[in-house]
Structure formats: C-alpha cells, structure tokens
Amino acid sequence: MRSIITVFIFIGLWLLLSGVYKPLTIGLGVLSAVIVIFVTKRMDSIDGDRLTIDLKPVAFLKYIIWLLVEIAKANWTVAKVILTPSLPIRQHLFTVPYSQKTDLGQVIFANSITLTPGTVSVETEPGHFLVHALVYTPDTMEELGEMDRQVSAIEQEPKP
C-alpha cells in the first residue's frame, strides 16, 4: 500500500513540475515512478539499510524559515563581495564542531552550511566538519554555532 501511495505522489510531482499533460509525458511519468519504486524496493531487500526520519515537524518548519532568512543574509554579503572589488575577501578553512546525535541531523547541518552562500562543508570528520568560508569574520563561528543549535533543536531523541 505504501508503494502505491508513493507512486501516486511521484506521478503528481511529475505532472506538477513538468506542466505538460500529453499522453506521452504522463506515460513517461508513470513509467519513471514505477521504475523508481521497483529499484528502491529491490535495493531495500538487498541491504536493508533504512533511514528513520525522527524530526520535530513544527520545529523543522521553523528551522526552514530561519534557514531561508540566513541564506538571504549570506546572499547579500556575497553580492557585496562580488560587486565591490575593493572589499577584501577573507577566505578561511576551519573546523566547526557539531552536536547532532543522528546521522540525519549531521547531514542537515552540513547541507545547511553548504546551502548558505559563501560557505561550503568540505569534509566530515567525527565530531566536526571542515568548512571553507569566502568571507570569514569573528562572527562566523557564532553564526555557525547558532545553526548547530537550530539543527539540534529539530532532532527527536534517538530511539534505543
């Protein structure tokens, strides 16, 4: 039943994103959705590796809004660097500790760093990420610390 619902969601997404409602396009969307579900089911039967998504839904939505604001602020900073050649670029490679308990939380944090213009998560090590910043200021570590706290707040306690 779950696979059938997923196929219908994929077909709906296909139609919504393509915007073309011709029989060939709809047929290719249905075929693609069925193939994706088939391959996914087959992969699950072989390795049995599953990712549980244990996030607090309301906190996650608040985080997304907070992240969009941070992305906008970082876009402004990067735009100033690009448009003002005399503004010094202060590139820096540094480590950022993380406090997330789950793999999903760590992935969200690392991807949030990379989504924020001017910063890239370069490498993952146990307990910290290696990050490159285009414009490094003393506030950069505080901002990333706040992002770490925000991501940790959306995690639910891992189940034993």
Contacts in CASP RR format, 6 or more apart in sequence:
PFRMAT RR
TARGET T0000
AUTHOR 0000-0000-0000
METHOD contacts of the structure
MODEL  1
MRSIITVFIFIGLWLLLSGVYKPLTIGLGVLSAVIVIFVTKRMDSIDGDR
LTIDLKPVAFLKYIIWLLVEIAKANWTVAKVILTPSLPIRQHLFTVPYSQ
KTDLGQVIFANSITLTPGTVSVETEPGHFLVHALVYTPDTMEELGEMDRQ
VSAIEQEPKP
3 37 0 8 1.000
3 41 0 8 1.000
6 33 0 8 1.000
6 37 0 8 1.000
7 30 0 8 1.000
7 33 0 8 1.000
7 34 0 8 1.000
7 37 0 8 1.000
10 29 0 8 1.000
10 32 0 8 1.000
10 33 0 8 1.000
10 36 0 8 1.000
10 37 0 8 1.000
11 26 0 8 1.000
11 29 0 8 1.000
11 30 0 8 1.000
11 33 0 8 1.000
14 29 0 8 1.000
14 32 0 8 1.000
14 33 0 8 1.000
15 21 0 8 1.000
15 26 0 8 1.000
15 29 0 8 1.000
18 25 0 8 1.000
18 29 0 8 1.000
44 50 0 8 1.000
51 103 0 8 1.000
51 104 0 8 1.000
52 104 0 8 1.000
52 159 0 8 1.000
53 104 0 8 1.000
54 102 0 8 1.000
54 104 0 8 1.000
54 155 0 8 1.000
54 156 0 8 1.000
54 157 0 8 1.000
54 158 0 8 1.000
54 159 0 8 1.000
55 104 0 8 1.000
55 154 0 8 1.000
55 155 0 8 1.000
55 156 0 8 1.000
56 153 0 8 1.000
56 154 0 8 1.000
56 155 0 8 1.000
56 156 0 8 1.000
59 153 0 8 1.000
59 154 0 8 1.000
60 154 0 8 1.000
63 150 0 8 1.000
63 151 0 8 1.000
63 153 0 8 1.000
63 154 0 8 1.000
66 150 0 8 1.000
67 112 0 8 1.000
67 115 0 8 1.000
67 116 0 8 1.000
67 147 0 8 1.000
67 150 0 8 1.000
70 116 0 8 1.000
70 143 0 8 1.000
70 147 0 8 1.000
71 115 0 8 1.000
71 116 0 8 1.000
71 117 0 8 1.000
74 116 0 8 1.000
74 117 0 8 1.000
74 118 0 8 1.000
74 119 0 8 1.000
75 117 0 8 1.000
77 117 0 8 1.000
77 118 0 8 1.000
77 135 0 8 1.000
78 117 0 8 1.000
78 118 0 8 1.000
78 134 0 8 1.000
78 135 0 8 1.000
80 87 0 8 1.000
81 87 0 8 1.000
81 89 0 8 1.000
81 134 0 8 1.000
81 135 0 8 1.000
89 134 0 8 1.000
89 135 0 8 1.000
90 133 0 8 1.000
90 135 0 8 1.000
90 136 0 8 1.000
90 137 0 8 1.000
91 132 0 8 1.000
91 133 0 8 1.000
91 134 0 8 1.000
91 136 0 8 1.000
92 132 0 8 1.000
92 133 0 8 1.000
92 136 0 8 1.000
92 140 0 8 1.000
93 122 0 8 1.000
93 130 0 8 1.000
93 131 0 8 1.000
93 132 0 8 1.000
94 130 0 8 1.000
94 131 0 8 1.000
94 133 0 8 1.000
94 136 0 8 1.000
94 141 0 8 1.000
95 125 0 8 1.000
95 128 0 8 1.000
95 129 0 8 1.000
95 130 0 8 1.000
95 131 0 8 1.000
96 113 0 8 1.000
96 128 0 8 1.000
96 129 0 8 1.000
96 130 0 8 1.000
96 131 0 8 1.000
96 141 0 8 1.000
96 144 0 8 1.000
96 145 0 8 1.000
96 148 0 8 1.000
97 127 0 8 1.000
97 128 0 8 1.000
97 148 0 8 1.000
98 106 0 8 1.000
98 109 0 8 1.000
98 110 0 8 1.000
98 127 0 8 1.000
98 128 0 8 1.000
98 129 0 8 1.000
98 148 0 8 1.000
98 151 0 8 1.000
99 148 0 8 1.000
99 149 0 8 1.000
99 152 0 8 1.000
100 106 0 8 1.000
100 108 0 8 1.000
100 109 0 8 1.000
100 148 0 8 1.000
100 151 0 8 1.000
100 152 0 8 1.000
100 155 0 8 1.000
101 152 0 8 1.000
101 155 0 8 1.000
101 157 0 8 1.000
101 158 0 8 1.000
102 155 0 8 1.000
102 158 0 8 1.000
104 155 0 8 1.000
105 151 0 8 1.000
105 152 0 8 1.000
105 154 0 8 1.000
105 155 0 8 1.000
106 124 0 8 1.000
108 151 0 8 1.000
108 154 0 8 1.000
109 129 0 8 1.000
109 147 0 8 1.000
109 148 0 8 1.000
109 151 0 8 1.000
110 121 0 8 1.000
110 124 0 8 1.000
110 129 0 8 1.000
111 121 0 8 1.000
112 147 0 8 1.000
112 151 0 8 1.000
113 119 0 8 1.000
113 120 0 8 1.000
113 121 0 8 1.000
113 129 0 8 1.000
113 131 0 8 1.000
113 144 0 8 1.000
113 147 0 8 1.000
114 120 0 8 1.000
114 121 0 8 1.000
116 147 0 8 1.000
118 133 0 8 1.000
118 134 0 8 1.000
118 135 0 8 1.000
119 131 0 8 1.000
119 132 0 8 1.000
119 133 0 8 1.000
119 134 0 8 1.000
119 140 0 8 1.000
119 144 0 8 1.000
120 131 0 8 1.000
120 132 0 8 1.000
121 129 0 8 1.000
121 130 0 8 1.000
121 131 0 8 1.000
122 129 0 8 1.000
122 130 0 8 1.000
122 131 0 8 1.000
122 132 0 8 1.000
123 129 0 8 1.000
123 130 0 8 1.000
124 130 0 8 1.000
131 144 0 8 1.000
133 140 0 8 1.000
END
